[in-house]
Amino acid sequence: MLLTFLTTPLSEEIAMTFTVEFTPDAAFDQAVEAFAKAYGYQAALLDDDGASVPNPEGAGAHFVRRVREFIVETVRAAGTQTVTPAEPNLEIRPI
């Protein structure tokens, strides 16, 4: 499964698009579940009356939002420095 992340422009000079490949496809579901647990995602929320309602942001959308936020925040925090991957086996291929 391929997943493309479009970030909002970080400046006039910097905008990013990332494509991540999950192999096998089930790895995507595993990543979504891991992020849901790590970030406290709730499939149901309470409305103003205290009734349980479905979260308008699905678990997959939550995962995508959190990954996008992480990328943008990391690059912004680094300023003009080059950000290098933490894992040496990360493969970056041009699209």
Secondary structure as GFF3:
##gff-version 3
##sequence-region A 1 95
A	DSSP	beta_strand	2	6	.	.	.	ID=ss1
A	DSSP	beta_strand	17	21	.	.	.	ID=ss2
A	DSSP	alpha_helix	26	38	.	.	.	ID=ss3
A	DSSP	beta_strand	44	46	.	.	.	ID=ss4
A	DSSP	beta_strand	52	54	.	.	.	ID=ss5
A	DSSP	alpha_helix	59	78	.	.	.	ID=ss6
###
